[in-house]
Amino acid sequence: MKFLKIKKYLPEIILFLIFFLFSWWLMWHTFNYKNGVILIAAKAWSDFGSSIPLIRSFSWGKNWPPEYPLFPGEPIKYHFLFYLLVGLLEKIGLPLSWALNLPSLLGFFGLLVIIYKLADLLFEKKSVALLAVIFFLFNSSLSFLEFFKKYPLSWQTLTQIIENKSFPSFGPYDGKTVSAFWNLNIYTNQRHLAAAYFLILFIVYLLLKAIKTEKPISISKIFFLGLIFGLLPFFHKVAFAMTGIILASFFLYFPKIRKSVFFVFIISSVLALPQLVYQLRGSLPSFSFHLGYLISYPLTYKKFYSYWFLNLGLSLILIPAGFLLANTIAKKLFLTILPLFLIGNLFQFSPEIAGNHKFFNFFIIIGNMLSAWAIYLLWQKKILGKILTPIFVLLMIFSGIIDFFPVKNDFMYAINDAPKNPDIAWIKNNTPPDAVFLNSSFLYHPASLSGRKIFLGWPYFSWSAGYNTDKRYNLMKTVWAATNKNEVCLLLVNNHIDSVVLEEKSPDFPINIQFWKDNFQASYKKNDNSFIIYNVRQNCD
């Protein structure tokens, strides 16, 4: 009997093993740590300039109550719980690569599994579930049109796809229409995103399973769901908002579980409200009406349809078709996530409208299940269905296949970590773990990599999180160009800066180097004087 059960589930076990191995490869391929050297994929370089300082602030620094280590002095606005976990894993002895990649791959693996299980629950077809996962991994956009503009169709096309190292379209950053947020790069860079989506879908799966089996939801399960929902503000604020919208829709569309959903809301509120109060203390989140997401103004119906057709491709047709042909529960589920697509096109919740991509990424995960169902039904249509199905599937994944190879073919940047980097090692071993440094460069600053906070990291990171970066940037320019020691000391002390790092060849600030060398006593300097640290208390008392 046990053998028969194993045999029954063997195909799924093998499939999930493939999911796990792919998740392992994806995360380790884009980030690693060997012999004291941090290795970061080129396409993850910018994002990791924010996440590694956050991780190190918990593992090598002291960051509780949490502040953003690239903008200290205010309560953290960025969802940090995933990176706190990574920091704690490094703190207890795991290498940085294991500490980050292990929860990352588990989050991505969990997302693949829950997409499969949810699609299977909705449509009771393994083929539909597998197709939903494939559509998730390989996006349906029409970015392949941009690829063929650069590489016209020829006998070399297959080789050109396999050897390709750049995304055909990376809008809005390259000026093209198809968004940068559909390919796997979004999950290798934003390591917490897959885990956040997994948690939302896990809640959805448990609720829908109770509806389909017509079994009451136990008190322990209600508490469990409330716990997951309640911890989301610190884990991922947008995921928390999306879960709230989805659960409110469940309350509306599924009367049989209204009482359970209500208690999930009550339990989660006890946990979530203190987190929201902490994150919003002193300032309100950015919020405004913004019609059309990334579509250029003046907005027209033609522009709106054209934008989403290029970005969703055949999904724009298959999702509505799948909806019309789906069962009642699947239709209701789609109606619960449809507001996410509308909200992403109507409002702006952060200084950068591109941040709304998270609404659309999640929307398309459920949408892919309906597309997969439409494809499955098409396959049943004898000769015509057998002809059209492979064509439609290819159109649904072709851009995603092309987008896969720039991730596969990416190269690594290397950063020497402590003890190989003596600057990082000295800061780690000779300064308080909660020290704040005035920096003269932004990305991958040695103080950040040693777990300390810097007065202002790369301004884009803090600006996009909702901090007022202009004031700090101007203050830094004033300090670095100053000629009066008393004025400099007053600014440093008033802004709670513990140490100053002067880099002679700073790429980000013009510095009055001689003034600092004449008026301040260094605590640490390189042999060539290119990197000097000044202790504020010792120089300004």
C-alpha positions as semicolon CSV with decimal commas, in nm:
position;residue;x (nm);y (nm);z (nm)
1;M;0,000;0,000;0,000
2;K;0,280;0,244;0,088
3;F;0,451;0,164;-0,243
4;L;0,129;0,237;-0,433
5;K;0,091;0,572;-0,255
6;I;0,450;0,668;-0,337
7;K;0,398;0,560;-0,697
8;K;0,083;0,773;-0,716
9;Y;0,261;1,085;-0,596
10;L;0,598;1,014;-0,762
11;P;0,541;1,248;-1,061
12;E;0,463;1,538;-0,826
13;I;0,760;1,455;-0,604
14;I;0,988;1,465;-0,909
15;L;0,826;1,787;-1,029
16;F;0,872;1,955;-0,690
17;L;1,233;1,838;-0,684
18;I;1,282;2,011;-1,020
19;F;1,121;2,325;-0,872
20;F;1,363;2,308;-0,579
21;L;1,672;2,255;-0,793
22;F;1,577;2,539;-1,025
23;S;1,518;2,770;-0,726
24;W;1,855;2,668;-0,582
25;W;2,031;2,737;-0,910
26;L;1,858;3,072;-0,964
27;M;1,953;3,216;-0,625
28;W;2,308;3,081;-0,610
29;H;2,372;3,179;-0,970
30;T;2,298;3,544;-0,890
31;F;2,465;3,572;-0,548
32;N;2,753;3,389;-0,384
33;Y;3,031;3,426;-0,127
34;K;3,370;3,259;-0,167
35;N;3,695;3,298;0,028
36;G;3,599;3,631;0,179
37;V;3,468;3,775;-0,150
38;I;3,106;3,880;-0,209
39;L;2,994;3,786;-0,562
40;I;2,692;3,970;-0,703
41;A;2,538;3,923;-1,048
42;A;2,566;4,237;-1,259
43;K;2,189;4,259;-1,300
44;A;2,145;4,245;-0,921
45;W;2,421;4,497;-0,850
46;S;2,203;4,801;-0,788
47;D;1,940;4,632;-0,567
48;F;2,196;4,453;-0,353
49;G;2,354;4,791;-0,281
50;S;2,053;4,840;-0,055
51;S;1,982;4,490;0,075
52;I;2,335;4,393;0,189
53;P;2,371;4,701;0,416
54;L;2,030;4,616;0,562
55;I;2,134;4,255;0,627
56;R;2,467;4,356;0,778
57;S;2,300;4,613;1,006
58;F;2,139;4,314;1,180
59;S;2,426;4,064;1,160
60;W;2,737;4,278;1,225
61;G;2,574;4,597;1,346
62;K;2,319;4,697;1,606
63;N;1,989;4,802;1,453
64;W;1,704;4,772;1,702
65;P;1,459;4,938;1,702
66;P;1,519;4,914;1,329
67;E;1,624;5,212;1,120
68;Y;1,709;5,219;0,752
69;P;2,092;5,188;0,757
70;L;2,116;5,416;0,452
71;F;1,907;5,686;0,624
72;P;1,945;5,651;1,003
73;G;1,772;5,863;1,264
74;E;1,412;5,786;1,165
75;P;1,191;5,476;1,205
76;I;1,239;5,237;0,916
77;K;0,986;5,274;0,636
78;Y;1,113;4,976;0,439
79;H;0,979;4,627;0,510
80;F;1,276;4,460;0,676
81;L;1,162;4,130;0,833
82;F;1,305;3,905;0,559
83;Y;1,643;4,077;0,581
84;L;1,633;4,062;0,961
85;L;1,600;3,683;0,927
86;V;1,895;3,677;0,686
87;G;2,099;3,892;0,924
88;L;2,023;3,662;1,217
89;L;2,128;3,360;1,011
90;E;2,462;3,525;0,935
91;K;2,493;3,631;1,298
92;I;2,466;3,270;1,420
93;G;2,743;3,161;1,185
94;L;2,609;3,095;0,834
95;P;2,813;3,243;0,548
96;L;2,641;3,541;0,388
97;S;2,561;3,339;0,074
98;W;2,382;3,068;0,273
99;A;2,211;3,319;0,499
100;L;2,060;3,502;0,200
101;N;2,018;3,225;-0,056
102;L;1,855;2,970;0,174
103;P;1,543;3,177;0,262
104;S;1,543;3,318;-0,093
105;L;1,533;2,979;-0,260
106;L;1,278;2,847;-0,009
107;G;1,056;3,148;-0,080
108;F;1,081;3,101;-0,457
109;F;1,039;2,723;-0,430
110;G;0,736;2,773;-0,206
111;L;0,588;3,013;-0,460
112;L;0,625;2,761;-0,744
113;V;0,466;2,487;-0,533
114;I;0,173;2,699;-0,416
115;I;0,102;2,820;-0,772
116;Y;0,088;2,456;-0,879
117;K;-0,127;2,347;-0,583
118;L;-0,368;2,639;-0,609
119;A;-0,421;2,591;-0,984
120;D;-0,473;2,219;-0,923
121;L;-0,724;2,295;-0,647
122;L;-0,917;2,533;-0,873
123;F;-0,932;2,322;-1,189
124;E;-0,843;1,969;-1,072
125;K;-0,610;1,920;-1,367
126;K;-0,236;1,860;-1,320
127;S;-0,166;1,982;-1,671
128;V;-0,333;2,316;-1,596
129;A;-0,133;2,348;-1,274
130;L;0,196;2,277;-1,451
131;L;0,110;2,520;-1,730
132;A;0,034;2,791;-1,471
133;V;0,385;2,749;-1,329
134;I;0,543;2,759;-1,675
135;F;0,351;3,077;-1,760
136;F;0,477;3,230;-1,435
137;L;0,840;3,146;-1,510
138;F;0,830;3,259;-1,873
139;N;0,633;3,580;-1,918
140;S;0,381;3,643;-2,194
141;S;0,489;3,996;-2,289
142;L;0,573;4,087;-2,646
143;S;0,930;4,191;-2,569
144;F;1,043;3,937;-2,828
145;L;0,944;4,201;-3,088
146;E;1,224;4,421;-2,953
147;F;1,461;4,126;-2,972
148;F;1,385;4,077;-3,340
149;K;1,437;4,448;-3,406
150;K;1,794;4,400;-3,287
151;Y;1,841;4,048;-3,426
152;P;1,624;3,991;-3,736
153;L;1,497;3,636;-3,777
154;S;1,765;3,417;-3,934
155;W;1,939;3,081;-3,908
156;Q;2,139;3,229;-3,619
157;T;1,830;3,318;-3,414
158;L;1,851;3,021;-3,176
159;T;2,220;3,088;-3,110
160;Q;2,148;3,459;-3,059
161;I;1,878;3,378;-2,802
162;I;2,101;3,134;-2,611
163;E;2,396;3,375;-2,608
164;N;2,192;3,686;-2,533
165;K;2,313;3,889;-2,231
166;S;2,066;4,178;-2,219
167;F;1,690;4,203;-2,180
168;P;1,524;4,308;-2,509
169;S;1,306;4,554;-2,319
170;F;1,362;4,699;-1,973
171;G;1,103;4,974;-1,946
172;P;1,082;5,238;-1,824
173;Y;1,459;5,248;-1,761
174;D;1,565;5,197;-2,123
175;G;1,284;5,406;-2,271
176;K;1,097;5,102;-2,408
177;T;0,737;5,006;-2,346
178;V;0,758;4,651;-2,214
179;S;0,828;4,659;-1,842
180;A;1,144;4,538;-1,669
181;F;0,932;4,366;-1,405
182;W;0,808;4,055;-1,586
183;N;1,128;3,850;-1,601
184;L;1,301;3,644;-1,330
185;N;1,533;3,934;-1,254
186;I;1,265;4,082;-1,028
187;Y;1,285;3,778;-0,798
188;T;1,663;3,751;-0,795
189;N;1,694;4,119;-0,703
190;Q;1,400;4,161;-0,463
191;R;1,470;3,847;-0,265
192;H;1,175;3,893;-0,028
193;L;0,913;3,926;-0,304
194;A;0,866;3,557;-0,386
195;A;0,827;3,470;-0,018
196;A;0,569;3,749;0,024
197;Y;0,365;3,620;-0,271
198;F;0,392;3,268;-0,133
199;L;0,242;3,382;0,198
200;I;-0,051;3,553;0,024
201;L;-0,123;3,251;-0,195
202;F;-0,087;3,017;0,101
203;I;-0,362;3,209;0,282
204;V;-0,576;3,199;-0,033
205;Y;-0,512;2,825;-0,078
206;L;-0,616;2,733;0,275
207;L;-0,934;2,939;0,252
208;L;-1,033;2,800;-0,088
209;K;-0,959;2,445;0,023
210;A;-1,200;2,491;0,313
211;I;-1,462;2,622;0,070
212;K;-1,416;2,335;-0,178
213;T;-1,416;2,063;0,088
214;E;-1,699;2,237;0,277
215;K;-1,514;2,182;0,602
216;P;-1,519;2,448;0,877
217;I;-1,193;2,631;0,939
218;S;-1,055;2,534;1,279
219;I;-0,972;2,793;1,544
220;S;-0,604;2,702;1,527
221;K;-0,601;2,758;1,151
222;I;-0,774;3,096;1,193
223;F;-0,505;3,200;1,440
224;F;-0,237;3,073;1,202
225;L;-0,378;3,274;0,910
226;G;-0,413;3,579;1,133
227;L;-0,051;3,542;1,238
228;I;0,073;3,531;0,877
229;F;-0,141;3,826;0,773
230;G;-0,049;4,021;1,086
231;L;0,327;3,993;1,027
232;L;0,314;4,113;0,667
233;P;0,360;4,490;0,730
234;F;0,719;4,432;0,843
235;F;0,768;4,157;0,584
236;H;0,623;4,335;0,280
237;K;0,388;4,633;0,309
238;V;0,238;4,598;-0,037
239;A;0,176;4,227;0,024
240;F;-0,006;4,325;0,344
241;A;-0,225;4,571;0,153
242;M;-0,297;4,317;-0,122
243;T;-0,387;4,050;0,134
244;G;-0,627;4,293;0,301
245;I;-0,797;4,364;-0,034
246;I;-0,819;3,993;-0,117
247;L;-0,959;3,896;0,224
248;A;-1,215;4,177;0,209
249;S;-1,323;4,039;-0,130
250;F;-1,339;3,688;0,015
251;F;-1,569;3,824;0,286
252;L;-1,792;3,960;0,010
253;Y;-1,787;3,667;-0,235
254;F;-1,772;3,364;-0,005
255;P;-2,045;3,385;0,262
256;K;-1,963;3,043;0,408
257;I;-1,629;3,160;0,547
258;R;-1,722;3,518;0,642
259;K;-1,699;3,451;1,013
260;S;-1,353;3,294;0,975
261;V;-1,228;3,581;0,757
262;F;-1,361;3,831;1,010
263;F;-1,167;3,669;1,294
264;V;-0,853;3,652;1,077
265;F;-0,884;4,030;1,037
266;I;-0,928;4,080;1,413
267;I;-0,627;3,865;1,504
268;S;-0,406;4,019;1,238
269;S;-0,498;4,372;1,347
270;V;-0,350;4,314;1,692
271;L;-0,015;4,233;1,529
272;A;-0,026;4,468;1,231
273;L;-0,133;4,796;1,391
274;P;0,183;4,846;1,604
275;Q;0,396;4,778;1,296
276;L;0,204;5,030;1,086
277;V;0,221;5,291;1,363
278;Y;0,598;5,246;1,386
279;Q;0,653;5,265;1,010
280;L;0,426;5,566;0,962
281;R;0,540;5,758;1,271
282;G;0,630;6,115;1,186
283;S;0,515;6,103;0,823
284;L;0,231;5,978;0,607
285;P;0,296;5,747;0,311
286;S;0,306;5,894;-0,037
287;F;-0,035;5,862;-0,201
288;S;-0,181;6,024;-0,508
289;F;-0,408;5,963;-0,804
290;H;-0,205;5,849;-1,105
291;L;-0,392;5,716;-1,404
292;G;-0,228;5,464;-1,635
293;Y;0,080;5,339;-1,444
294;L;0,385;5,392;-1,670
295;I;0,191;5,498;-1,978
296;S;0,301;5,834;-2,119
297;Y;0,066;6,129;-2,104
298;P;-0,167;6,243;-2,250
299;L;-0,337;5,912;-2,175
300;T;-0,578;5,768;-2,432
301;Y;-0,772;5,443;-2,458
302;K;-0,549;5,341;-2,750
303;K;-0,231;5,402;-2,547
304;F;-0,371;5,214;-2,248
305;Y;-0,468;4,908;-2,453
306;S;-0,145;4,916;-2,653
307;Y;0,068;4,933;-2,337
308;W;-0,102;4,638;-2,170
309;F;-0,117;4,433;-2,488
310;L;0,260;4,471;-2,531
311;N;0,317;4,389;-2,163
312;L;0,069;4,104;-2,122
313;G;0,061;3,973;-2,476
314;L;-0,176;3,684;-2,533
315;S;-0,265;3,689;-2,160
316;L;-0,481;3,992;-2,232
317;I;-0,705;3,761;-2,437
318;L;-0,664;3,429;-2,257
319;I;-0,733;3,561;-1,906
320;P;-1,084;3,689;-1,994
321;A;-1,148;3,372;-2,195
322;G;-1,038;3,154;-1,904
323;F;-1,255;3,359;-1,669
324;L;-1,567;3,309;-1,881
325;L;-1,504;2,933;-1,905
326;A;-1,398;2,880;-1,541
327;N;-1,597;2,737;-1,252
328;T;-1,766;2,965;-0,998
329;I;-1,490;2,950;-0,736
330;A;-1,219;3,034;-0,991
331;K;-1,430;3,324;-1,121
332;K;-1,476;3,460;-0,769
333;L;-1,104;3,427;-0,699
334;F;-1,026;3,630;-1,009
335;L;-1,272;3,897;-0,896
336;T;-1,084;3,919;-0,565
337;I;-0,757;4,005;-0,743
338;L;-0,902;4,219;-1,024
339;P;-0,897;4,527;-0,792
340;L;-0,517;4,492;-0,777
341;F;-0,492;4,557;-1,151
342;L;-0,727;4,853;-1,122
343;I;-0,550;5,001;-0,818
344;G;-0,211;4,974;-0,987
345;N;-0,349;5,176;-1,278
346;L;-0,525;5,437;-1,065
347;F;-0,302;5,528;-0,770
348;Q;0,059;5,591;-0,673
349;F;0,176;5,474;-0,330
350;S;0,543;5,568;-0,335
351;P;0,758;5,841;-0,489
352;E;0,826;5,608;-0,784
353;I;0,520;5,492;-0,979
354;A;0,719;5,192;-1,108
355;G;0,681;5,045;-0,758
356;N;0,321;4,955;-0,851
357;H;0,462;4,660;-1,045
358;K;0,401;4,444;-0,738
359;F;0,025;4,468;-0,789
360;F;0,056;4,355;-1,149
361;N;0,305;4,076;-1,077
362;F;0,063;3,919;-0,832
363;F;-0,238;3,977;-1,057
364;I;-0,072;3,792;-1,343
365;I;0,008;3,490;-1,120
366;I;-0,365;3,423;-1,077
367;G;-0,431;3,536;-1,433
368;N;-0,189;3,271;-1,558
369;M;-0,408;3,003;-1,402
370;L;-0,704;3,121;-1,608
371;S;-0,486;3,136;-1,919
372;A;-0,372;2,780;-1,853
373;W;-0,735;2,670;-1,818
374;A;-0,827;2,837;-2,149
375;I;-0,533;2,661;-2,319
376;Y;-0,640;2,328;-2,169
377;L;-0,993;2,367;-2,305
378;L;-0,858;2,471;-2,643
379;W;-0,654;2,150;-2,656
380;Q;-0,979;1,951;-2,629
381;K;-1,109;2,098;-2,957
382;K;-0,999;1,819;-3,187
383;I;-0,790;1,919;-3,489
384;L;-0,809;2,301;-3,462
385;G;-0,731;2,291;-3,091
386;K;-0,433;2,061;-3,145
387;I;-0,296;2,305;-3,405
388;L;-0,356;2,629;-3,212
389;T;-0,250;2,511;-2,865
390;P;0,127;2,478;-2,934
391;I;0,122;2,816;-3,110
392;F;-0,055;2,985;-2,819
393;V;0,174;2,823;-2,561
394;L;0,481;2,938;-2,755
395;L;0,345;3,294;-2,772
396;M;0,282;3,281;-2,396
397;I;0,640;3,186;-2,310
398;F;0,860;3,304;-2,598
399;S;0,956;3,639;-2,442
400;G;1,018;3,465;-2,111
401;I;1,254;3,219;-2,277
402;I;1,448;3,507;-2,431
403;D;1,450;3,687;-2,094
404;F;1,586;3,378;-1,920
405;F;1,922;3,381;-2,094
406;P;2,037;3,729;-1,980
407;V;1,995;3,595;-1,626
408;K;2,176;3,272;-1,711
409;N;2,456;3,451;-1,898
410;D;2,511;3,723;-1,640
411;F;2,854;3,779;-1,487
412;M;2,954;3,850;-1,127
413;Y;3,099;4,160;-0,964
414;A;3,337;4,088;-0,677
415;I;3,368;4,283;-0,351
416;N;3,635;4,199;-0,097
417;D;3,480;4,152;0,244
418;A;3,645;4,151;0,585
419;P;3,913;4,045;0,656
420;K;4,034;4,076;0,294
421;N;3,920;4,436;0,288
422;P;4,114;4,607;0,573
423;D;3,878;4,909;0,573
424;I;3,574;4,693;0,646
425;A;3,770;4,487;0,900
426;W;3,890;4,796;1,090
427;I;3,543;4,951;1,106
428;K;3,388;4,623;1,220
429;N;3,647;4,568;1,494
430;N;3,705;4,925;1,615
431;T;3,375;5,112;1,607
432;P;3,048;5,069;1,800
433;P;2,800;4,846;1,614
434;D;2,537;5,124;1,615
435;A;2,776;5,396;1,492
436;V;2,665;5,640;1,221
437;F;2,921;5,738;0,955
438;L;2,929;6,042;0,734
439;N;3,016;5,891;0,398
440;S;3,183;6,045;0,095
441;S;3,063;5,775;-0,149
442;F;2,738;5,584;-0,177
443;L;2,724;5,231;-0,314
444;Y;2,878;4,943;-0,113
445;H;3,044;5,175;0,133
446;P;3,285;4,990;0,369
447;A;3,091;5,119;0,670
448;S;2,768;4,973;0,528
449;L;2,934;4,641;0,456
450;S;3,060;4,630;0,814
451;G;2,705;4,669;0,949
452;R;2,727;5,038;1,041
453;K;2,484;5,305;0,929
454;I;2,581;5,576;0,685
455;F;2,426;5,920;0,690
456;L;2,288;5,888;0,337
457;G;2,326;5,592;0,106
458;W;2,257;5,604;-0,266
459;P;1,975;5,865;-0,267
460;Y;1,747;5,663;-0,495
461;F;1,711;5,390;-0,231
462;S;1,604;5,624;0,048
463;W;1,399;5,849;-0,181
464;S;1,198;5,556;-0,318
465;A;1,134;5,438;0,039
466;G;0,981;5,776;0,123
467;Y;1,264;5,966;0,296
468;N;1,355;6,330;0,234
469;T;1,698;6,283;0,078
470;D;1,752;6,636;-0,059
471;K;1,809;6,790;0,283
472;R;2,074;6,536;0,380
473;Y;2,246;6,548;0,044
474;N;2,279;6,926;0,063
475;L;2,411;6,903;0,420
476;M;2,675;6,653;0,306
477;K;2,788;6,886;0,028
478;T;2,817;7,165;0,283
479;V;3,028;6,955;0,519
480;W;3,262;6,824;0,250
481;A;3,323;7,172;0,105
482;A;3,355;7,346;0,445
483;T;3,650;7,557;0,561
484;N;3,549;7,621;0,924
485;K;3,609;7,344;1,178
486;N;3,361;7,477;1,437
487;E;3,082;7,488;1,182
488;V;3,164;7,136;1,064
489;C;3,171;6,999;1,418
490;L;2,838;7,162;1,497
491;L;2,677;6,999;1,194
492;L;2,829;6,659;1,273
493;V;2,725;6,662;1,639
494;N;2,375;6,796;1,570
495;N;2,318;6,519;1,317
496;H;2,440;6,246;1,554
497;I;2,733;6,142;1,335
498;D;2,998;5,936;1,511
499;S;3,266;5,905;1,244
500;V;3,359;6,063;0,912
501;V;3,501;5,870;0,616
502;L;3,702;6,073;0,367
503;E;3,785;5,919;0,031
504;E;4,028;6,121;-0,178
505;K;3,884;5,996;-0,505
506;S;3,520;6,017;-0,408
507;P;3,297;5,964;-0,713
508;D;3,006;6,144;-0,549
509;F;3,134;6,462;-0,374
510;P;3,396;6,733;-0,428
511;I;3,594;6,736;-0,102
512;N;3,813;7,000;0,057
513;I;4,074;6,735;0,139
514;Q;4,345;6,963;0,272
515;F;4,105;7,123;0,522
516;W;4,033;6,785;0,678
517;K;4,395;6,680;0,690
518;D;4,498;7,009;0,851
519;N;4,221;7,025;1,113
520;F;4,129;6,669;1,207
521;Q;4,323;6,380;1,360
522;A;4,269;6,048;1,181
523;S;4,174;5,731;1,367
524;Y;4,249;5,513;1,067
525;K;4,401;5,564;0,725
526;K;4,527;5,358;0,437
527;N;4,894;5,367;0,354
528;D;4,824;5,585;0,051
529;N;4,587;5,813;0,250
530;S;4,306;5,740;0,002
531;F;4,068;5,625;0,278
532;I;4,070;5,808;0,614
533;I;3,840;5,780;0,916
534;Y;3,794;6,061;1,169
535;N;3,623;6,008;1,504
536;V;3,386;6,299;1,571
537;R;3,405;6,289;1,951
538;Q;3,784;6,291;1,951
539;N;3,802;6,582;1,706
540;C;3,507;6,796;1,810
541;D;3,507;6,789;2,194
